[in-house]
Each structure stands twice: as C-alpha cells, then as structure tokens.
Amino acid sequence: MMNIKAPCSSIDCKGVGVFSCIGCRQTFCHKHSYEHHQELSKELQAISVQHDAIHQQLTATNPVHPVQKEIDEWEAKSLSTIKIVADEARTQVSTTLTENNREIMKDFALLTNELGVGWQTKNYVETDLNKWRNELSKTQQTINSARNMYLDSRDTSLPSINMIKIKFNNSDKFGEIKGSMQLEDHGRIVSHSGSYDSHSSVYGTKLYSNGLHRILIKIDKMHDNYWIFFGISSAIMPMKSDACLSRSAYGWAATSNRRKFVYLNGVLTNGTYAKYNEDIRKGDTIELTLDCHKKKIQLLNERTKQKYDIYVDGRECPFPWRLTTTLHHRGDRLSLI
C-alpha cells in the first residue's frame, strides 16, 4: 500500500507537507512551516502593540478625551465674555459716580467756602448752623440718590453663556419583545400596541458585565401618568411579558398612585426603599445608570433632579445585565435618547 503524503499548503510549492498547524489545519514543508510561524509571530507582535496601547490608556494618571479640549475652549470663551461684560459694568459704575460727584461738587464747593469763612471769622449763629446742617443733609441725599443702582443679571440684551453638561452616547436599543409591543426608528422607540391594557416588556440589545453605563429614556406617552417600569434583569434568565416580576428584575415603576413601586429581585416592595417618592411623569427624561463594579443601578429624573439607588444582589441577578422596561397601557411610548 502506497503511503501518500499531503502536499505543502503554500501556494506554488511542490514540496511535501511534513508539519501540520493545529490552528489553521494546514500542512507545510520545512521551509514554509518556518515562514508560517514567522507570520504568526508578526501577528502576535501586532497584538502585543495593541495590548500595550490599551494598557497605557487604562493606567494613565490623567486620562484624556477630546471633549476636555472643548471644555477648555468653552471656559476660555465664557471667561472672556464675563470679563468683557464685567469691565463694561465697572466702567459704567465708575463713570456714573464720577460724573455725579462732579455735578454735586459744584454746589458743595459753595458750602465748603461758607464753612471756611465761618471758622475764620467766628461770625455765625444758630440759623447759619441749621442752614449748613440742612445743606449737608440734602447733599448726602443727592449722593445716595446717585448711587441708587443695582445689578440686573436677567438682562437678555447681554451676551449669554450657555451652561455645559457632559452627556453619554447611548448605543443601546430596544430589542426582544414579550407581549404587545411595537418597535420604531431602528429600535430607538417602543410603544404598547395591544388592544387592551396589559403588561408587555421589551429588553435592551446590549449586555452589561463591567464598567459604568448611562441610558437616557424619554417618556413620550404615559396614560394618566401610570405605570411604566424601568430597570434591569439578568440576560441568562427567561424573558417574560411581566418582566418586572422576573426573579432577576430590579428597578422602579412610574406611577401616579400613592403606592410607590420599587422592585427587588422581582418582588414589589412598599416603596420606602431608597426613599423613592414616585416623581416620574409624562414628558420626563430618565437617566438610568448601571454601575457593574458596585453592582448598583441608579435612576435620575432630569426634571426633578431626584436620584434613587438600588444595590443588586448578584446571586439573584447575575451578569450580564440588560435594560428591561415594562409598559402597561396601550399607546404608552418610550424613546431612547
């Protein structure tokens, strides 16, 4: 029986394959086996360079971001505007006081002269003293009247300074649906499409296991300001239409009911947890922060500036987490910003 050997996998090589690569499953002759290993070494070198670059980013003492330059430019421009307006205001105050003092000084000089004569000649009586006292009082009133100015910080004719705030790009999208829901705008919008009111849930497409992440959600429609759930659940747990009752669900429900809805591992609490005061309404923007390192989620209502924290039990809600929202009323709608 003939022992047929595999040819070398290298193009145009007529040699016999003597070494097999368990990675690419190809066979090479001695020469091309060495060249193949050299190519692998170059790829490893490129990976090492990329690794070192990422390591440098992660261990930098003062991490940098292009937005920091924008902050510096905003600061410089704002300070320049402030200085210009402040200098103009100072000049206006100084000029007004100087001109008023100059006018008042014309009459005051006459009084100064009369007082000087009185001291020198000793020729004055009670009526003179009363006259001078009254003239001094009138002069002081004139000075006070000239100084009757205040700072108007609401003048819209002046250059305005826009306040800045760091925002985070939200790359998450609404994905899998359980119940009667409809997605729009490539998963950026979700609405309850049922013919009657019932719990329906939608899950985010991104999975979160580490780092700090912020998700902005706009409440476009919420019937009677009652009832929408915002939170997370574990991606390894089954999805369900009443996701808020899932064993791994953690979050808050917006409701106009006096009962305050906070869910911890799918169990509805009495609302006293983290002093949640149920302040979410139609039109509000909710910032949901997922802190995987601290195993904590936070809800911020941008309108009221109220913040609420929930610490997540990793045994009940193991990583990875995913965005989880539940709508109840037909027509209710949310948008990812």
WOZI-V929943 format. One record per helix or strand. SS is the DSSP state (2 for helix, 1 for strand). FROM is the first residue (numbers start at 1). TO is the last residue. Records with the same first field share a line. If there is no record, write none. Layout:
# WOZI-V929943
SS: FROM-TO / FROM-TO
This chain:
# WOZI-V929943
1: 7-7 / 16-16 / 19-20 / 27-28 / 174-178 / 181-184 / 189-192 / 200-204 / 208-208 / 212-221 / 228-234 / 250-254 / 261-264 / 267-268 / 285-291 / 296-301 / 307-311 / 321-327 / 333-336
2: 30-59 / 66-121 / 126-146 / 185-187 / 223-225 / 243-245 / 273-275
